[in-house]
Amino acid sequence: MNTETVGKRICAGRKKMGYTQEQLAEKIGVSTQAVSKWENGHNLPDIDNLAIIARVLKIPYTSLVSDEKEAFDINFRSRLFHENNMYTRVKTLAQTNNLVNTLNALVFMREKHSGQYRKGSRYATESVEYINHPLMMTCHALAMGIDDDSILAAILLHDVLEDTDTAQEDLPVSDEIKEIVRLVTFQTLAGKSKEESKAIYYEAIRQNPKACVVKIIDRCNNVSTMAGCFTREKLVSYIEETETYIMPLITTLKNRYPAYSDIAFLVKYQIISLIESIKSLL
């Protein structure tokens, strides 16, 4: 790393964010003199501080420390697709195909998650409504050819029990869908550790093919966005959990429920591609 080049990039990033040297120093937890020496090319931040600087300035770490003459200027998306457009797409398809439960779940989900926001990327410039997540999952399912009313409705409602004050019996859908949503809602069981509860949780999901589909699409969506908002430690932990529980779940779906084998293959491909790419950057 070239000390002078890194210093110029820190200075440019600070000014772009509208921070003074004093404000940047406070956010990083160092002295103003340290920031001044960095920007003037007299000293180089240590690795830990470089990671903090990249996060505070909302720029990629690699862009900050690259040995290339010009760092890559990368723009990060706050969202992959806009929730309003996805909502309209799901609503139109549900109406066209008379998917009553999906329509009920769509309206109910938006109401219950109102005011909630998705955990954003450290580089994001705007907040994204939480409903972007279940809507993205639903559009993903539709793109894979899933038109089952119960699966689509369960996807839309999969976080409602866990993240809102809703009881299972209050869900405006069939009993089958209520059971799927219950199965994919995780909670630590009384008298059990979190890991023990996870093992029981995933085993219960394994017995229901539609719950399997909901869960693996959920994880695929989360893996797709985790690099921008998780710490390194959280990334490692999430990848380990995915390999321990989700990959066997996909195998179960493929082998035990052949009607869903194509879905299992597509999701497996997406998840493996993503986590192996992220591993190489850790």
N, C-alpha and C positions, 0 to 999 in steps of 0.2 A: 504494500500500500504506500502510495506517495503522500507524505505528510501534508505538503502544500495543497495538493489536489483535494484531499479529504477535507481540509480546512475550508477551502473555497466552497465545497458542496454543503458543508454545515452552514456556512454564512448565507448562501443562496437559499437554502431550505428555511432557515430562521426568518429571513426577510419575507419569503413567500407566505409564511404562516403569520406574519405580522408581529413577531416576538422581538423584544429587546434582548440584548445579551443577558441582562439581569433576569428576565422572565424565563429564558431558556435554561439558565443555570439553576433556577429554583425548581423547574420541572424535572431536571436531570438529577439534582441533588449534589451539585458541585458549586464552586465559587465562580463569580463572574470573571475573575482573572483566568480561571481554567478555560472557560469558553473563549475568551479573547486570545489566549495562546493557541488554542486549537485552530481558530479561524485565521490567525496570522501565520499558521504553518510552523510554529515553534515546537509544539508538542502534538502527539497523536493520542486520542482517547484509547483507553484499554478496551478489550473486546466487550465487556459487560456494558460499558458506557456507550459504545458504538451501537449496540442493540437498542438501548434506551433512546438514543438520539434518533435512530431510524423510526422508532415507534412514535416518538413525540412529534417529529417533523412529517410523519405520514409519508415516508418514502421507503422504498425497498432497501433492505440492508445491503444487498449486492450492488445496488445503484450507488450507495454511499461509499463503498470500499473498492469498487471495481478499478482494476489497473488500466482499463481502457481510457483513451484520451478524453472521450466524452462519455459520461454515464448515460445509461439508458433512461429516457424520460417516459416512465410507464404511468398510464392512467388506470386507476383501479375502479371497477364498477361497484357501486353501493349495492346493487341487486343485479341478478342475471336477467330477469324479466320483471316487468312491472305488475304489481298485484291487481291493479284495476283491469288491465287487459286479460289477465288470467281468470279473474272472477267472471268477466263477461263471457269468455270462452267456455268455461265450465257450465255456467248457467244456460247458455245457448244449447250446448250439447245435451244437458240434462233435460231441458224442455223438449227438445226435438225427439229424444228417445224415451220420454216419459219416465225418467228416473226420479220417482217421487222422493225416496229417501235422500238421494243426493241433493235435490233441491232444498229439502228441509234442513239438511245438515249444513249446506252452504250458507243459508241465511243465519242459522243459529250460531255457527262458527264465527262469522264476522261480528255478530253482536257480542258474543262472549269474550272474544279476544280484543275487543275495542279498547284502545288506549295502551295496548301492549306492543312492544317493539322487539324485533329480532336482534340478538347480540351482533353488533356490527363489526366489520373488518376494522383493524387498527388504522387502515388507510382510507376508510370511508369518509365521505364528506357530508352525508345525510343519513338520517335515521330511516329504517325500513320497517313498515308495519309487520307485526308478527304473522298475520295471515298470509304473507308472502310464502312462508314455509309450507303449510298444508296445501296451498294452491299450487305451488311448484310441484309438490309430490303428486297431486291429482293430475296435473298436466303431463307429468312424466308417465303416470299410469296409463292415461289415455293414449299417449304416443306409442306405448307398447301394446296397444290393442285391448287394454282392459276396459270392458264396458259393463262389468258386474256392479249393479246398484249398491250392493252391500259393501263391496270393497271400496268403491269410490266414497261412499258416505263415511265409512270408518276412517279412511285416510283424512278426510276433512275434519273429523272430530277427534283424531287420535291424541291430541294434547289437551282437550277441553277439561277432562276430569282432573288432570294433574296440575294444570295452570290456572284454573278458574274455580269459582265456588259451586260448580255444577255437580249434582249427584247423578249417578248412573241412570236412575229411574226417570230423571228429567230430560234425558236426551230424546229429541223428537223423531225417533227412528224405530225400526223393528227390534224385537228382542235379540235376533241374531246379531245385529250390528252393535247393540249395547254390549253384548258379550265379547265381541271382537275388540271394542274400545277398552273394555275392562282388562282384557288379556294384555294389551300393549301398554297399559298404564303401569309404570313401575312404582313400587313403594317398598321400603325396607320393612320386612316383616317383624312382628314382635318376637323377641327372643332370638332373632337371627342377625348375623352380621350382614353388611351390605353385599359382600361377595356370596354368602350363602343365599341371600335373597335373590341375587342375580341368577344363580344357577336354577333356582326354583322357577323364577320368572321366565327364563328362556325355555325351560322344559315344558311349561304350560303352553307357551306360544307354539312350540313344535307340534303340539297335538291338533292345531287348528290351521289348515292351509291358508285360509284367508288372513288370519292374524300374521302368519309368516310373511305373506306378501306385503302387508302394511308395514311390518317392522323392517324388512330389508330395504324397501323403498325409502323409508324414513332415514335409515342409516346412510344410504347412498347419498341422499340430499345433504345430510350433515357432513359427511366426509368431503363432499364437493365444496363446502364453504369453510371448513375448519382451519385451513392454512392461514386465512386472513385474520382470524379472531382468537385462536388458541395460542397459549404460550408453548414453548418447546416441550416442557414437561407434560402439558395437557395433550399435545399432539401424540407424544410417545404413548401415553396412557390410553388414549382413544384408539390408536392403531392396535395396541395389544388387545383391548376389549373386542374390537372388530374381528380380529383374527381368532380370538378365543371363543366367541359366542355367535357372531353373525355369519362367518363363513360356514361353520357346521350347520347353521340354520338354513342357509342356501342349499347346502348339500342334501339336507332332509327334504326340502321343498322339491328338489330335482328328482330324488330317488323314490320318495314316498308318494308324491303327488304329481305324477307325470303330466297332468293337464297344465301345470305351471312350469314345466321344464324350460321353455323358451325364455320366460320371464327370469327364472333363476340364472340362466346363462348370461343374459344381458346385464343384469344387476351385478353379478359376480365380476364380469369383465370391467364394468365401470369402477367398481370399488377397488379391485386389485390394481388397475391402471393408476388410479389416484393415489393410493397409499404407497405404492412402490415409487412413484415420482416424488412424493413428499419425503419418503425415507432417504432418498438420495440427496436431499437438500438439508437434512437435519444435521 
